[in-house]
């Protein structure tokens, strides 16, 4: 009887270890908050910068001052994302108010000289292995009228992989370790039943 109990204990322990070894599915990710910061690499006397934020209260626009000495944090309280636009002054004058600019941006009716930053999200997906609780995302603005304005992400975020909609689900493609865990559990149950059967005799 002791042999059966010892064997069952070993098998059940192996089952537990196999299940623990499964861990998260490869490619799984998480979402963490992001602090977006705008850093101007040079002066922009010929451009107006508008930050358009989108959130629960709709779209809003803020005029930004191109300050090369002080980075500008883009506070996005109650918003989901923001986009910064570099607008040539001659183009900016064609809009009576920044609100009119929002409408033009929403309908894709902006001049070819207007340059936009990538979407600045309030949160970003990252790999589970990323231990950070938050990210500071620095966008460097450089260039001008002659060369064009550029928005470059400093130290790009290592984002989590996007799910492939055509890929089979985790249930449809069990990992070999899952099969091992299931087999170990079945053996543990078999040994337990055999022991009870023998004990009854």
Secondary structure, DSSP 8 states (H G I E B T S, - for coil): -HHHHHHHHHHHHHHHHHHHHH-S-TT-EEEEEEEEEEEESS--TTEEEEEEEEETTEEEEEEE---SSS-EE---TTEEEEEEEEEEHHHHTT-SSHHHHHHHHHTT---TT-EE---EESEEEEETT---SEEEEEEEEEEETTTEEEEEEES---B-----TTS--TTTS--HHHHHHHHHHHHHHHHHHHHHHHHH-
